[in-house]
Amino acid sequence: MEGRYALQASSCSCVRMGMKSSYAGRGITNTKFDALVGDLLTTLNKYKVGECEQSML
């Protein structure tokens, strides 16, 4: 699934935004993006960020 999610400050819900248009021409490959997500999840887990908050990303 392709998309970028932004947290709405008032609730635990998400807004979907197009990722291709946001990052077009920046040289971000799927491999690079997957590595970023892996690092982010490792950090979130290290600092015990809740599942609800993690699912917003």
JOMOFEN-V378586 format. One record per pair of residues at least 12 apart in sequence whose ideal C-beta (glycine too) atoms are under 8 Angstrom apart, sorted by the first residue. I is the first residue (numbers start at 1). J is the second residue. Records with the same first field share a line. If there is no record, write none. Layout:
# JOMOFEN-V378586
I=J + J
This chain:
# JOMOFEN-V378586
2=18 + 19 + 20
3=16 + 17 + 18 + 19
4=16 + 17 + 18 + 19 + 22
5=17 + 56 + 57
7=53 + 56
12=52 + 53 + 56
14=55 + 56
40=57
41=54
44=57
